[in-house]
Amino acid sequence: MKSIYNNGYRVGNRNAYGVGVYCSPNIETAAEYSDEFYGYNGKKYKIVLQNRVRPSAIKKASDNGGPDDYWYIESGKDIRPYSICVKEC
Protein backbone atom coordinates (compact mmCIF):
# COMPACT_ATOMS: atom_id res chain seq x y z
CA MET A 1 0.00 0.00 0.00
CA LYS A 2 2.90 2.34 0.67
CA SER A 3 3.91 2.29 -2.99
CA ILE A 4 0.35 3.00 -4.14
CA TYR A 5 0.11 5.84 -1.63
CA ASN A 6 3.42 7.37 -2.77
CA ASN A 7 3.23 6.69 -6.52
CA GLY A 8 -0.34 5.82 -7.43
CA TYR A 9 -1.20 2.72 -9.44
CA ARG A 10 1.30 1.60 -12.04
CA VAL A 11 1.09 -1.05 -14.74
CA GLY A 12 2.65 -4.29 -13.54
CA ASN A 13 4.75 -6.81 -15.41
CA ARG A 14 2.46 -9.88 -15.23
CA ASN A 15 -0.15 -8.73 -17.73
CA ALA A 16 -1.74 -12.09 -18.54
CA TYR A 17 -4.94 -10.82 -20.21
CA GLY A 18 -3.98 -7.30 -21.26
CA VAL A 19 -1.56 -4.56 -20.24
CA GLY A 20 -2.78 -2.47 -17.33
CA VAL A 21 -3.54 -2.15 -13.64
CA TYR A 22 -5.57 -5.18 -12.57
CA CYS A 23 -8.54 -4.96 -10.23
CA SER A 24 -11.78 -6.80 -9.53
CA PRO A 25 -15.36 -5.85 -8.68
CA ASN A 26 -15.33 -8.89 -6.35
CA ILE A 27 -13.77 -8.31 -2.89
CA GLU A 28 -13.08 -12.05 -2.49
CA THR A 29 -11.01 -12.08 -5.68
CA ALA A 30 -9.12 -8.94 -4.64
CA ALA A 31 -8.46 -10.39 -1.17
CA GLU A 32 -6.67 -13.36 -2.78
CA TYR A 33 -3.87 -10.93 -3.71
CA SER A 34 -3.58 -9.37 -0.25
CA ASP A 35 -1.18 -10.55 2.44
CA GLU A 36 -2.51 -11.54 5.84
CA PHE A 37 -1.37 -9.69 8.94
CA TYR A 38 -2.08 -9.98 12.64
CA GLY A 39 -4.09 -7.23 14.34
CA TYR A 40 -3.67 -5.99 17.89
CA ASN A 41 -6.13 -8.64 19.10
CA GLY A 42 -4.18 -11.56 17.60
CA LYS A 43 -6.69 -12.11 14.78
CA LYS A 44 -5.63 -12.31 11.12
CA TYR A 45 -6.76 -9.69 8.62
CA LYS A 46 -6.33 -8.67 5.00
CA ILE A 47 -6.59 -5.19 3.52
CA VAL A 48 -8.30 -4.57 0.18
CA LEU A 49 -8.48 -1.17 -1.47
CA GLN A 50 -11.81 -0.08 -2.90
CA ASN A 51 -11.32 1.93 -6.09
CA ARG A 52 -13.06 4.40 -8.30
CA VAL A 53 -12.54 3.52 -11.94
CA ARG A 54 -13.41 5.57 -15.01
CA PRO A 55 -16.14 3.34 -16.50
CA SER A 56 -14.98 3.87 -20.09
CA ALA A 57 -11.48 2.66 -19.11
CA ILE A 58 -12.56 -0.79 -17.88
CA LYS A 59 -11.25 -3.69 -19.94
CA LYS A 60 -12.51 -7.16 -19.03
CA ALA A 61 -10.02 -10.02 -18.87
CA SER A 62 -12.80 -12.36 -20.03
CA ASP A 63 -12.58 -10.71 -23.45
CA ASN A 64 -9.07 -12.23 -23.69
CA GLY A 65 -9.76 -15.64 -22.16
CA GLY A 66 -9.44 -14.56 -18.53
CA PRO A 67 -11.78 -14.81 -15.54
CA ASP A 68 -15.04 -12.86 -15.51
CA ASP A 69 -14.14 -10.94 -12.37
CA TYR A 70 -10.72 -9.64 -13.46
CA TRP A 71 -10.62 -6.16 -14.94
CA TYR A 72 -7.63 -4.18 -16.12
CA ILE A 73 -7.26 -0.48 -16.58
CA GLU A 74 -4.66 0.55 -19.16
CA SER A 75 -3.64 3.76 -17.38
CA GLY A 76 -3.08 4.27 -13.67
CA LYS A 77 -4.66 7.70 -14.15
CA ASP A 78 -8.07 6.05 -14.62
CA ILE A 79 -8.17 4.25 -11.25
CA ARG A 80 -8.07 5.79 -7.77
CA PRO A 81 -8.26 4.18 -4.33
CA TYR A 82 -10.86 5.78 -2.08
CA SER A 83 -11.55 3.32 0.70
CA ILE A 84 -9.65 0.78 2.77
CA CYS A 85 -11.53 -2.43 3.48
CA VAL A 86 -10.24 -4.53 6.37
CA LYS A 87 -11.36 -8.15 6.18
CA GLU A 88 -11.00 -10.65 9.03
CA CYS A 89 -9.58 -14.00 7.86
Order of alpha helices (4+ residues) and beta strands (2+ residues): alpha-beta-alpha-beta-beta-beta-beta-beta
